[in-house]
Amino acid sequence: MRNHHVKVAVVQSAPILFDKQSAMDEIASMTKDAAEQGANLIVFPEVFLPGYPRGLSFGTRVGSRTDDGRRDWERYWSSAIDIPGAETQILCELAKELGVYLVIGVVERDQEFSTGTLFNSIVYIGPEGLLGKHRKLVPTGSERLLWGQGDGSTLTVIDTPFGRIGGLICWENYMPLARTAMYAQGIDIYLAPTADARDTWQATIRHIACEGRCYVISCNQFATKASYPADLAYYEDIKEDADILSRGGSAIVGPLGEYVVEPLYNQEGILFATLDLTQVTQSRFDFDVVGHYSRPDIFQLVVNDKKQEVVRFTKTRAKSGWNEE
């Protein structure tokens, strides 16, 4: 039987950048704090593990990269995680111990085809273990130097005891067709981890709530220069910037577009709210974007949800050599 109410916690913080253990320690500490206050669903920002490298150039210019920049990137790669892997196992044990659902923005290493590609991902974890992940479809701007592109196989929506949860990362939320693919999976709680602290982002999440008739949880980092290792080769990139590099703006929006919790700026914190999922159903009385307010006779969306393979072998290696499939 589905629970109609869920208490959610939205973490606005930042770990020490490039420091995987710092992020893991913060996740454990803040998850325990939130669980002690009754939270069932706990959401962490975009690439919280191991941090969003705002302002860093990694020594890149159009047409060239530097050796020092490559070393900074390798340091970032080393602080990323595998899914599944040692870190997700620890997080699964934490979620099981506390009986909570965790949604965490991570930097994920490709385990299948390459050892040199990273993804900006969301990982979903529950008391029963690892539930799924989503890889950002299109990294924004210079993020494309850091992260590869996800595919339609991770447009993930998870069924939980309190409703269906899923989400898109930062400027993916400006992709109307990607949003539609999420709505079509019956999403009740829409997660929008981001690195965008501008006022215009608030208009975005409120529009999504009105459009999808769902709760929207937006989660951003509060980051200062103190969270950046001073021994980075390109630390000079941010040396003259303001001390606050990301002011936050995490918020929770109801299914008719009103704030449940207004944006938090210029400080670290955890937002709490108890969501009434019956309001999602009520809100769709007069507008259901993929139901009675759709026109499939005019508009149709085709989603390729197959995993995209770079290499497909038609032979398998056996001890004695190659065997045909």
N, C-alpha and C positions, 0 to 999 in steps of 0.2 A: 504494500500500500504506500502511495507516495505521500511524503510530508509536504504540507502546503507552506511551511515557513522554514527559512534557513537563515542563520546568522552568518554574515560574511565579514571578513577582515581584509582590508586593502593596505598593503605595506608600502610606505613611501620612504625609501632609504637608499643607500648605495654602499657597496663593499669597497675595500681597497682594490683599485683596478689592477688587473693582471694577477690577482691573488685569489686563487680558487678556494683555498682554505678559509680565507676571510669571508667569502660569500657563503660557504657552507656553514660556518659558525653563526653568521647573522641569520641565515634561514632557520637553523635549529632554535636559536634564542627567540626570534620573533614568532615562530610557529608555536612554541610553548607558551609564550605570553598571550597570544591570540586564543589558543585553545583553552587556557585557564579562564579567559573571559567569555567562553561559550561559543567561540566561532567554529563553524562546521566546514566552511570553505574559506581558504586563505590564499590570496593572490599576490604575487610578487611582480615587479616591473619587467619591462623588456630587457633582455640579456642581463638580468641581475647577476647571474652567475656566468662570467666573472666581471661584469660591468660594461658600460657603454663608453667607448673611448672618444667622447665628445671633444672636438677641437684638435685631435692629433692628425697629422698628415701622413705618418709612416714614410716620410721621405719621398712622396709621390708628386710628380709633375707630369703634365701631358707629354708622353714620349719617353719618360725615364723614371727609374726607381733607384734608391740608394742602398748601399750595403747596410748602413745603420738602420734604415727603415725596414729592411728585411729582417734584421735581428729583433726589432720591436714587434714585428708581426709574428715572428716565431715564438716570442714570449707570450703573445696573446693566444696563439694556437696551443701552446703548452698548458695554458690555463683553461682551455675548453674541456668539454666532457663528451663521453660516449653515451649513446642511448640505445640499448641499455648499457650500463657500465657500473663501476664501483660507486660513483656518486649517486646515481639513481637508486642503487640498492640501499644505500644509507638513508636516502629520502623516503623510500618505501617503508623501511623499518620505522622511521619517525612517524609517518602517516598512520601506520598500523597501531603503533603504541598509543597515539593520541586520538585515534578514531576520526581523522580529518581528511579532507580533500585539499590537495595542494596544486596550484597552478603557478608555474615558475618560468620566467623568461631565461633562456640559457643560450650560450654559444655551443653549438654541437659540431663535433668532428664527424666527417664522413667515414664510415667504417666499411663501405661496400666496394666502391670503385677507386678510391683515391685516399692518399694520406695527406693531401694538401688542400682540401676544401673545407671551409667552415660554413655553418648555417646559423642564421638567427631563428631560433626555435622556441616554441612553447612546449613544455612537458606537463602532462596531466598524471597525477598520482593520487590514489585513494587508499583507504584501509586495506583493500584487496590487492594492491600492488600498482605496477605501471599500467596506465590505462590507454595512453596514446600520446601523440605529439603532433605539432603543426610546424612546418617550415615556411618562413616568410617567402611569398611568391616572387616579389620584386624588391630587393634591397634598394633603398632610396639614395639617389645621388652618389656621393663618394663611398657610401656603404658597400657599393658593388665591388670595391677593391678588397673588401674584407670577407664578404659572404656570398655564397652561391645562391641560385634560385631554387626554391622548392617546386613541387608539382602538385597536381590535383589529388594525389593519393593521401595527402595529409590535411585536407579540408575537414578537420576532425570535429565531431560533436559527440559528447559523452553523455550517456544516460546515467543519472544519479538518483538517489532516493528523493531528492528535492527538486528535480527537474533536469532538463537537458542543457548542458553547458558547452561552450566552444568559443572560438574567437579568431580574430585577425590582428596582425601586429602593425601598429603605427599607421603609416600611409597606405598599407593594404586597405585600410578602411575607407579610402577614397576611391576604391575600385567597385563600382556598382554591381558588376556581375559576381565578384567574389562575395559581396554581402548577400546577394540573392541566393547563392549556393549555400550559405549558412542558414538563411531564413528557411529555405526549403527542407532543412533537416529538423525543423521544429524547435529551434533554439529558444530557450526561456531566459537564460542568463548569458549575455553576450559579453565576452571579455576583450578589452581593447588596451593591452599594454602598449606603452608608447615612450618615445623620447621627445615628444613635442610639448613644450611648456607654454606655447603661445595662447593668447585669448581665443583665437580662431578655432583651436582644438575643442574647446568647450561647445561651440556650435556644432561641430562634427558629431560628438557623442550624443548630444541631445537630439540631433536629427536621426541618428541611427535608432535611438530608443523609440522615437515617434514612428519611424518607417517600419521597423521590425516588430513593434509592439512587444518589446522585451526589456528586461533590466539590462543596463549597460554599466559595466565596471571598468573604469579607466584607471590605469596604474602607471605612475611615472617615478623615476628616481629623483631624490633630492641629493645632488652631488656638489661637492666643493673641491677646490684644488688640493685640499688636504688628503683626498682619497686617491691622488695620483702619485705613484712612485717618482721621486725626484731624480732617480738614476736612469730614467728612460732616455734614449738617444734624442728623442724629439720632445722632451719636456718643455723646451723653449717655445713650442707652438702655443702653449697656454699660459706661459709665464706672465704675460701682460694682461691677461683676461681678468674680468671681475672674479672675486673669490667664489661666488655662487655660479657654478657652471650649468646647473639645471635646477630650476626653482620648484619643480614638482607640478602640482595641479591635479593630483589624483582626485577622483570624484565617483559618486554612484548616482545613476540616473534611473528614474522609474519609467515604466512602459508607456506613459503619456508625455514623456519628455521633461518632467519636473525633476529637480534635484531631490534625491533622498538624503545625500550628504554633499554639501557644496565643496568646491575645490579647496584643497589645502596647498598653500604656497609658502615658500621660503623657510621651511622647517621639515625635519624628519618627523614621522608619526605613523600611526595606524588608524585608519578609518574603520568604524564599525557600523553595521546596520542589520536589522532583521527584515528580510524581504518576504512579502506575502505573495506567493506565486499565483493565488487566485486572481490577482490584479492583472496578470498577463492575459488570462482567458477573458476577463472582463474588458480589457482594452481592445481586444480583437472583435468585439461586437460590431463596431462600425467600420473597421479597417483591418483586413488580413491580407498582407502584401502578396503572399503566394497562395491565397485562398480566394475568397469571394471578390477581392479587389484586383485580381489578376485577369488577364485576357489571353489565355493560351491560344485562342484562335488567331491572335495578332502577333503576340510576342512569345518566343520560346528560348530557353537557355539550355545549351548542351554542355555538360561538364565532363571533361575527360578525367576520370578519377583513377586511372590506371597508373601504377608506378612506372616511371620512365627509366629505362635501362640504357646506359651508355654502351655497354658491351654485353652481348648475349652469346655465350659459348654453346656450340652445338655438339661438343664432345665433353666427356667428363674424365678427369684424371683417375686412373686406377693404379694400384701398386705395380702392375705389370706394363703400364703404358696408357694409351688413350683408348677409351671405349666410345662407340657411337651411342647416342641417346636412344 
